[in-house]
Amino acid sequence: MAYRKFDTCFFERYAQLTLETILGENFAGLINKDRPDLQKEDGTLGIEVTRAMEPNKYSSNQLLKELAGMHIKEEYKADMECIVQSGYGYGLPGLNYIGLLEEEYWKLAQPLQRIITSKIEKVAKGFYGKFNEFGLYVFCRDLLDLSQVETVLNYTLLLQDNLDLRFSNLYLSQTDTLYVCNLSDNFFSKGTVSRVQAYSVPDNLRRDFFFKSLGYK
């Protein structure tokens, strides 16, 4: 079967759909471009989309090429066929499998703190241009709990301290949860719990995001 050329647009579209659907119309006007990946044409908002995964976790994920002979539940067979045809499987309910094209996306991933450090350095140097507000959207293959999210938030706040160009929001996206972290100031006295909001992303929405990100509907 011939696969389409690998690119990251699937995930950038998936991020846009997640933001618009979960957080509202402020994200409806985002355009998929580059540096950063999602932008408002009026320059009010730019969001960089990336991914993070511990290298030693990669080998533990079930890859599509390992599925031969494995039993797939009847209710998921149609979705599995979509993974085979598209090369992507992120977000489909009930499945942990990685499509062959998606596999390349995660192979290039860095651990979470390292990728955040790199992106903060870039935004501070003007690599992503000048927008009124910047956001960083990170797909996380490893599951995070609230305490881990707070640790990442605190780490990010410390790195951004006293920077003129900086991220105002950090979006940590797991398959079924979107964590939104407020980075708009570095007043640590406010604590971190009040800066984090967690949004559930149910099965039906994830399936919808998957097909829309592929351009199927």
N, C-alpha and C positions, 0 to 999 in steps of 0.2 A: 504494500500500500504506500502511495506517495504522500508524504507529510508536507505541510506548508513550512516555509522557512521559519526557524525559531526567531521570535522577537518578544519583547516584554509588553507589547501593547495589550495583550489579554489582561495582564495584571493591572496595568494602568487604568483600563476601562473598568475592571472589577472594583478597583479602589474608588473611582469616580461614582459608580453606581451605589456603592456602599455609603459613601459620604452623603450623596444627594438623598438617598432613601431614608437613612437612619437619622441624619442631622438636619435635613431640610433644604429649603429652596436657595439658601445662600450659596450652595455648592452646585446649583443647577446649571450655571453658566460656564463651568469649567471646560476648557478645551485641551485635548491631548496633544502636547507639543514636546519640546525638549528644553532642558535647563531652565526651569524645572519641568517635570513631566505633565503636570496639570496646571493650567493658568486661566485667569480671568483676563479677557482682552483689555479691560480698562486699567490693568496693572494693580488692582487692589489685593490680589491674592495669587500666590504661587505655591504649589505643593510638589515636593520631590517624593517619588515613590521608589522604595527599595525593598530588600528582603534580608532576613537574618536567620541563621541556623547554625548551631554548633556543628563543626565538621564531623565529630564522632557520632552524631545522631544520624547523619545521612545514610550510612550503611544499614541502619536499623529500619528504615522505611521500606514498605513493600513497593517494589517497582513493577511497572506494568509487564515487563518482560518475564517476571517470575510467576505470572498468573496462570500459566499453562497447567491445566489439570486441576486448578483450584475450584472449589464449589462457590458459585456466586448465587446469592438469594435471588429468587425469581423476580422480586420487586425491583432489583437493582440491575437487571440484565440490560435494559434499554439504556440506562446511564453508562454502563460499562462499554456498550457499543459506541456511545458518544466519545468516551475517553479514547478508545482505539482510533476512531476516525479523526478526532481533532488533535490528539496529542496532549490534551490538557484535562485535568480532573479536579482541579482545586475547587472546593466549595460544594461539590455534589453531596447530598445528604447520605449518610450511612456508609461512605467509602473513605478509605485512607490511602487510596492508590494514587501514584504519581504517573501522569502521562509521559510519553517519551520526550515530548518537547518541553513539558514542564520540568522534567528531570534536569535539563540544562540550566534552567532558571535557578534551581536550588543548589546545584553544584557550584555556582558562582557566588553563593551567599557567604557573608562573613558573620561571625558572632555579633550579638546585638550591640554590646558596648563599643566594639571596634568600628562598626558601621556608623553608629551615631557620632563618634568622634570625627570620622572622616567627613561626614555630611556637615557637621557644625563648622569645621575648618573651611569647607568650600563656601558655605553661605556667608561666612564672615569675610572672606576674601572677594566677594562679589561674583563668584562663579555662576550663580543663578540669577544674575541681573539684579534689578532693583524693583521690588514690589512693596506695597504698603505693609503687607503681612506675608510671612512664610509659614508653611506647615511641612512636617515630615511624616510620611505615611510608611510604616514598616510592616510588611507581611512577616509574621513569626511562625515558623514551622513548629517550634517547641512550645508546649503549653505553658502559659504564665499564670500565676495566681496574683492576687492583689498586692501582696507584700513584695513580690518580684517587680511588679509594675511600679510600685512606689520607689523601689531601689533604683530602677532605671530613670525615673523622673528626677530624683534627687541628683543622680549622676549628671543628667543633662543640664539641670539648672546650674550646677557647679561649673561645668564646662563653658556655659554661655555667659557666665557672670562678667559684666562690664563690656560685652561685645555690642557694637553699634548695630550690626546686621546679625539677626538671630531668628530662630524659629519661635513662633508664638504658640504653636500647638504641636503635640506629638500624638500621632495616631498609631496604636499598636493593634494590629489586626490578626486575630486567630481565626480559625475556620468558623467558629460559632459565637465569637465575642469581639466587639470593637471597644478598645479602651481609648478614651480621649483624655489627654493630659494637657492641662493649662500651663503654658510656659511664659505667659505674658509679662511676668515680672520675676525678680529673684528674691522676694521677701520671704525668707525661709521661716520666719516666725509664723507664717500662715499654715505651716505644715504641708504635708503632701496628700493626705487623705482627701481633703476638700478640693484638691486640684484634679482628681481622677473621677471620671464617670465611665461606667461600664454599660454597654448596650448589647443585649442578646440579638444574635442574627439567626432566626429560625430556619429550619430546613427548606421551607417553601421559598423563602427569599434567596437563600444561597443557590438554589437550583435556578431561579429566575436570573440571578446575577451571572451564573455560569453561561447560560445560553445567550443572554444579551451581550456578554463580553466576547463571545465567539461570533456575534453578528447574526445569530440564527433568528432573533426576533427582537 
